[in-house]
């Protein structure tokens, strides 16, 4: 059985990029990241935040799915073949 916390490289990279997008949204909202005067800060921060959350969802879903399979293997038709 594989480790519940071990994730594919693509999922880990997507989660890291999502975290960076959320960090960018935080920096924009607090005006720590300068932008040109014509740019709407709240809209850009909202887009970055939503994009970051969407990129982090696959990792959360995969860990939840693997945890559910480890806790209740009978629900997923995984029988223990140690007999």
BELPEVEN-V918748 format. One record per residue. N is the residue number from 1. RES is the residue in one letter. SS is DSSP state (helix for helix, strand for strand, loop for the rest). Layout:
BEGIN
((N	RES	SS) (N	RES	SS))
END
This chain:
BEGIN
((1	X	loop) (2	X	loop) (3	X	loop) (4	X	loop) (5	X	loop) (6	X	loop) (7	X	loop) (8	X	loop) (9	X	helix) (10	X	helix) (11	X	helix) (12	X	helix) (13	X	helix) (14	X	helix) (15	X	helix) (16	X	helix) (17	X	helix) (18	X	helix) (19	X	helix) (20	X	helix) (21	X	helix) (22	X	helix) (23	X	helix) (24	X	helix) (25	X	helix) (26	X	helix) (27	X	helix) (28	X	helix) (29	X	helix) (30	X	loop) (31	X	loop) (32	X	loop) (33	X	loop) (34	X	loop) (35	X	loop) (36	X	loop) (37	X	loop) (38	X	loop) (39	X	loop) (40	X	loop) (41	X	helix) (42	X	helix) (43	X	helix) (44	X	helix) (45	X	helix) (46	X	helix) (47	X	helix) (48	X	helix) (49	X	helix) (50	X	helix) (51	X	helix) (52	X	helix) (53	X	helix) (54	X	helix) (55	X	helix) (56	X	helix) (57	X	helix) (58	X	helix) (59	X	helix) (60	X	helix) (61	X	helix) (62	X	helix) (63	X	helix) (64	X	helix) (65	X	helix) (66	X	helix) (67	X	helix) (68	X	helix) (69	X	helix) (70	X	helix) (71	X	helix) (72	X	loop) (73	X	helix) (74	X	helix) (75	X	helix) (76	X	helix) (77	X	loop) (78	X	loop) (79	X	loop) (80	X	loop) (81	X	loop) (82	X	loop) (83	X	loop))
END
